[in-house]
Amino acid sequence: MLEVCQKKHMFLGLGLLVSITLVVLILESRLTTNGSMRHNKTQQFIIENNSTCWMREEYTVIQECHPCTDFDIVSRSLGVCIHTNYKEVLRCKSGETVTKSCDRVALIDQRNFVKFEIWCFAVGLFSYLLSYARYRVLSRRTHQKLERQLNRVT
């Protein structure tokens, strides 16, 4: 089936697939971010020192949600790192500093996805170049074989 497709159609299809992938990635990123904000407010995570000031009053985020260190996870020195392996540091309006568990960082997932896409593109490009080179070699051999046959006939 691929033999009958023209190069223009192949590139058009590839461009369409890349465009759809980018649109889905952007939409998913926006919807996931909005959904996780709503989800964080309702879900109860483990909180250090059982402080819930962030639920009662306004707070500022000192450190965004980030992975706990291996030491924190293994030693269980921070109770918030046991379940989700991610923590977030907040400062309540009253001045109290709270460390709480949080969901996996969307940025890390997005970065991993982009790395995966780049690797797929690199492997696809390498495969294309390899198959194109093979096609050229086989075309040259076929052309030479036809020339030899035509030279024998005449």
Disulfide bonds with the S-S distance in Angstrom:
Cys53-Cys92 1.73
Cys65-Cys102 1.91
Cys68-Cys81 2.02
